[in-house]
């Protein structure tokens, strides 16, 4: 089946780009002002992972997601979308005229473009540990710690008022596959050309919205150092450090200025291309985390629907 292979970019609006630039720079990304937008990069990577537009006086809002596919898959994806009546009448006003524009059943736009594969082709290796010489401890001096720099975007987690319907859209329109789920509460979906355990996750809410964007880092220590980095920058609300069950990754989530989250993620499971992962429906207590601190009550709040 023809399918997308990567998330090309996420696009949302925020009330203040200056505030956004400060947050993402503190997180360790490379924010770049381009005209009236803020583009998000990771150090040493050419991919533009995210685009933020300023909308003063409004709350943060997911505008659209863009996915990339191989050139050989594009025509089949487009034909399938046209046959299923999923094609939007026009491009999103904040997007380009490139590729194919679809309308998700919950109202937001989805773009498909031909582009390079930026999802991994193998499990991301951890950075090599360097053994300390005799007589010196393994922990770095606090004064010598370098800023954590995420390597790439791993996945996005979206809120949904109808998880099953949303998952069916991503499966039929984009060719994603369910990796794991817990009833209609949460679904994890991967790319069939090789990807992390999930490119997209869908969590039950009262409507659509963006919960978090997840960024791969090189070590478990980077997860903890990222937490400290954000605490020192004044971003005191978050959750972690902990470890997930589904996906297996270690995590720390920091709350952004608009109520959604950025995740430092290390050691997520990898699903090779064309491998038939045995998707399972897990008990709800196994769908979240193995260990970690108490979950903050606001962690699962959808601030985009609260703005209605």
C-alpha positions as CSV (number, residue, x, y, z in Angstrom):
1,X,0.0,0.0,0.0
2,X,1.3,3.5,-0.9
3,X,2.0,5.4,2.3
4,X,3.7,8.5,3.7
5,X,7.0,7.9,5.4
6,X,7.6,10.9,7.7
7,X,6.1,14.0,9.3
8,X,7.3,16.8,7.1
9,X,6.2,19.6,9.5
10,X,3.7,20.6,12.1
11,X,2.1,24.1,11.8
12,X,0.3,26.0,14.5
13,X,-0.5,29.6,15.5
14,X,0.5,31.2,18.8
15,X,-0.3,34.7,20.2
16,X,3.4,35.8,20.5
17,X,6.3,34.6,18.3
18,X,8.9,36.2,20.7
19,X,7.7,34.1,23.5
20,X,7.7,31.1,21.3
21,X,11.3,31.8,20.2
22,X,12.5,32.0,23.8
23,X,10.8,28.7,24.7
24,X,12.1,26.7,21.8
25,X,15.6,28.1,22.1
26,X,15.7,27.2,25.8
27,X,14.5,23.7,24.8
28,X,17.5,23.3,22.6
29,X,16.0,23.7,19.2
30,X,17.2,26.2,16.5
31,X,14.4,28.7,16.0
32,X,14.7,31.0,12.9
33,X,12.6,34.0,12.1
34,X,11.5,33.9,8.5
35,X,9.3,36.9,7.6
36,X,6.3,36.7,9.9
37,X,6.9,33.1,10.9
38,X,9.1,31.1,13.3
39,X,10.6,28.0,11.8
40,X,12.0,25.2,14.1
41,X,15.1,23.2,13.3
42,X,17.4,20.8,15.2
43,X,21.1,21.5,15.3
44,X,22.9,20.0,12.3
45,X,19.8,18.9,10.5
46,X,18.4,20.5,7.4
47,X,14.8,19.5,8.0
48,X,12.3,22.3,8.9
49,X,10.3,20.5,11.6
50,X,7.8,23.1,12.5
51,X,6.3,26.5,11.5
52,X,4.6,28.9,13.9
53,X,2.5,31.8,12.8
54,X,1.6,34.7,15.1
55,X,-2.1,35.4,15.8
56,X,-2.2,38.1,18.5
57,X,-5.0,37.7,21.0
58,X,-5.8,34.1,20.1
59,X,-4.8,30.9,21.9
60,X,-2.5,28.4,20.4
61,X,-4.2,26.3,17.7
62,X,-3.0,23.4,15.5
63,X,-3.5,24.5,11.9
64,X,-2.2,21.5,9.9
65,X,0.2,18.7,9.6
66,X,2.3,18.0,6.6
67,X,3.5,14.5,5.7
68,X,6.1,13.4,3.2
69,X,6.0,10.4,0.9
70,X,8.3,8.9,-1.8
71,X,7.6,10.0,-5.3
72,X,6.6,6.5,-6.3
73,X,3.8,6.5,-3.8
74,X,2.3,10.0,-4.4
75,X,0.0,9.2,-7.3
76,X,-1.6,6.2,-5.5
77,X,-2.1,8.2,-2.3
78,X,-3.7,11.0,-4.3
79,X,-6.0,8.6,-6.3
80,X,-7.1,6.9,-3.0
81,X,-7.9,10.3,-1.4
82,X,-9.9,11.5,-4.4
83,X,-11.8,8.2,-4.5
84,X,-12.7,8.5,-0.8
85,X,-13.7,12.1,-1.0
86,X,-11.0,13.3,1.3
87,X,-9.4,16.0,-0.8
88,X,-9.8,19.6,0.4
89,X,-11.3,22.2,-1.9
90,X,-8.2,24.4,-1.6
91,X,-4.9,24.6,0.3
92,X,-4.7,25.8,3.8
93,X,-4.3,29.6,3.8
94,X,-1.1,29.3,5.9
95,X,0.3,26.6,3.7
96,X,1.8,26.2,0.2
97,X,0.1,25.0,-3.0
98,X,2.5,22.0,-3.1
99,X,1.2,18.5,-3.0
100,X,-2.1,17.2,-1.9
101,X,-4.4,18.8,0.7
102,X,-6.8,16.7,2.7
103,X,-9.5,17.5,5.3
104,X,-9.3,15.5,8.5
105,X,-12.8,14.5,9.8
106,X,-12.3,16.8,12.8
107,X,-11.7,19.8,10.7
108,X,-8.0,20.5,10.5
109,X,-6.0,20.2,7.3
110,X,-3.4,17.5,6.3
111,X,-0.9,18.0,3.5
112,X,1.0,15.3,1.6
113,X,4.1,16.3,-0.3
114,X,6.9,14.4,-2.0
115,X,10.0,14.7,0.1
116,X,13.0,13.1,1.7
117,X,12.6,10.5,4.5
118,X,13.5,12.1,7.8
119,X,12.1,9.3,10.0
120,X,14.8,6.8,11.0
121,X,15.7,3.7,9.0
122,X,17.0,2.0,12.1
123,X,16.8,2.4,15.8
124,X,18.6,5.6,16.8
125,X,21.8,4.7,18.6
126,X,22.6,6.1,22.0
127,X,25.6,8.3,22.3
128,X,28.6,6.3,23.3
129,X,29.4,6.5,27.0
130,X,33.0,7.4,27.8
131,X,34.4,5.7,30.9
132,X,36.0,8.1,33.3
133,X,39.7,7.6,34.3
134,X,40.5,6.1,37.7
135,X,40.0,8.6,40.4
136,X,37.3,10.6,38.7
137,X,33.5,10.3,39.0
138,X,31.3,9.6,36.0
139,X,28.9,12.4,36.5
140,X,29.7,15.7,34.8
141,X,30.3,18.8,36.8
142,X,27.2,21.0,36.8
143,X,29.3,24.0,35.7
144,X,30.6,22.1,32.7
145,X,27.2,20.7,31.4
146,X,26.5,21.6,27.8
147,X,23.0,22.4,26.6
148,X,20.9,19.5,25.4
149,X,20.3,19.6,21.7
150,X,17.5,17.3,20.4
151,X,18.6,15.3,17.2
152,X,15.2,15.2,15.4
153,X,11.5,15.2,15.7
154,X,10.2,11.8,16.8
155,X,6.4,12.1,16.8
156,X,3.3,14.2,17.5
157,X,0.4,13.3,19.8
158,X,-3.0,14.7,18.9
159,X,-6.1,15.0,20.9
160,X,-9.2,13.6,19.2
161,X,-12.9,13.6,19.9
162,X,-13.2,10.3,18.1
163,X,-10.0,8.3,18.3
164,X,-11.2,5.4,16.1
165,X,-12.5,7.6,13.4
166,X,-9.3,9.6,13.4
167,X,-7.1,6.5,13.3
168,X,-9.2,5.2,10.4
169,X,-8.4,8.5,8.5
170,X,-4.7,8.2,9.0
171,X,-4.7,4.6,8.0
172,X,-6.8,5.0,4.9
173,X,-5.6,8.3,3.7
174,X,-1.9,8.2,4.6
175,X,-1.2,4.5,5.0
176,X,-0.1,4.6,8.6
177,X,-0.6,1.5,10.7
178,X,-1.7,0.9,14.3
179,X,1.2,-0.2,16.4
180,X,-0.5,-0.4,19.8
181,X,-3.7,0.9,21.4
182,X,-5.8,1.0,24.5
183,X,-9.4,0.8,23.4
184,X,-10.7,4.1,22.2
185,X,-8.5,6.0,24.7
186,X,-5.2,6.1,22.9
187,X,-3.8,4.8,19.6
188,X,-0.2,4.8,18.4
189,X,0.5,4.7,14.6
190,X,3.7,4.1,12.7
191,X,5.0,4.4,9.1
192,X,5.3,1.3,7.0
193,X,8.7,2.3,5.5
194,X,10.4,2.1,8.9
195,X,9.8,4.5,11.8
196,X,9.7,4.9,15.5
197,X,7.0,3.0,17.4
198,X,4.7,5.9,16.4
199,X,4.8,8.9,14.1
200,X,1.4,9.9,15.3
201,X,-0.5,9.1,18.5
202,X,-4.2,9.9,19.1
203,X,-5.6,10.5,22.6
204,X,-9.2,10.8,23.6
205,X,-10.5,14.3,24.3
206,X,-13.5,16.5,23.6
207,X,-12.2,17.5,20.3
208,X,-9.0,18.0,18.2
209,X,-5.8,19.7,19.3
210,X,-2.1,19.3,19.7
211,X,-0.9,17.7,23.0
212,X,2.8,17.5,22.4
213,X,5.7,17.2,20.0
214,X,8.4,14.8,20.9
215,X,12.1,15.2,20.2
216,X,14.7,12.5,20.2
217,X,17.8,12.9,22.4
218,X,21.0,10.8,22.5
219,X,21.0,9.6,26.1
220,X,18.9,9.0,29.2
221,X,21.1,11.6,30.9
222,X,20.0,14.1,28.2
223,X,16.4,13.6,29.3
224,X,17.2,14.6,32.9
225,X,19.6,17.4,31.8
226,X,16.8,18.7,29.5
227,X,14.5,18.8,32.5
228,X,17.0,20.8,34.4
229,X,17.7,23.0,31.5
230,X,14.1,24.0,31.2
231,X,13.7,24.5,35.0
232,X,16.7,26.8,35.0
233,X,15.1,28.7,32.1
234,X,12.0,29.3,34.2
235,X,9.7,26.6,32.7
236,X,8.7,24.9,35.9
237,X,5.6,22.9,34.8
238,X,6.1,19.5,33.3
239,X,6.0,15.7,33.9
240,X,8.8,13.2,34.3
241,X,11.5,11.9,34.3
242,X,9.8,8.6,33.6
243,X,9.4,5.7,31.2
244,X,6.5,4.8,28.9
245,X,5.2,1.3,28.4
246,X,4.1,1.6,24.8
247,X,7.0,2.8,22.8
248,X,9.3,2.1,25.8
249,X,11.0,5.6,25.7
250,X,12.2,7.5,28.6
251,X,10.7,11.0,28.8
252,X,10.4,14.4,30.3
253,X,7.6,16.7,29.2
254,X,7.9,20.4,29.7
255,X,4.8,22.6,29.4
256,X,5.0,25.3,26.8
257,X,3.5,28.8,27.3
258,X,0.2,27.7,25.7
259,X,-0.6,24.6,27.7
260,X,0.7,21.9,25.3
261,X,4.1,20.1,25.8
262,X,7.5,19.4,24.3
263,X,9.0,16.0,25.1
264,X,12.6,15.0,25.5
265,X,12.5,11.3,24.4
266,X,15.2,8.7,24.5
267,X,15.3,5.0,23.3
268,X,11.9,4.7,21.7
269,X,11.1,1.4,20.0
270,X,11.8,1.1,16.3
271,X,9.6,-0.8,13.8
272,X,11.5,-1.8,10.6
273,X,9.9,-1.2,7.2
274,X,7.3,-3.8,6.2
275,X,7.6,-5.6,9.6
276,X,4.2,-6.7,10.7
277,X,4.3,-5.5,14.3
278,X,1.7,-7.5,16.4
279,X,-0.6,-4.6,17.3
280,X,-2.4,-5.2,20.6
281,X,-5.2,-3.7,22.6
282,X,-3.6,-3.0,26.0
283,X,-5.2,-2.5,29.4
284,X,-5.5,1.2,30.3
285,X,-3.0,0.8,33.1
286,X,-0.4,-0.4,30.6
287,X,-1.0,2.4,28.1
288,X,0.8,5.2,29.9
289,X,4.0,4.7,31.9
290,X,6.0,2.1,33.8
291,X,7.4,4.5,36.3
292,X,7.6,8.3,37.0
293,X,6.2,10.9,39.2
294,X,2.5,11.6,39.8
295,X,0.8,12.9,36.6
296,X,-0.2,16.6,36.9
297,X,-3.9,17.0,36.7
298,X,-3.6,19.4,33.8
299,X,-1.4,17.1,31.7
300,X,-4.3,15.7,29.7
301,X,-6.2,19.0,29.3
302,X,-7.0,20.1,25.8
303,X,-6.5,23.8,25.8
304,X,-7.6,24.2,22.2
305,X,-11.1,23.0,22.9
306,X,-11.1,25.0,26.2
307,X,-10.8,28.1,24.0
308,X,-14.1,27.5,22.3
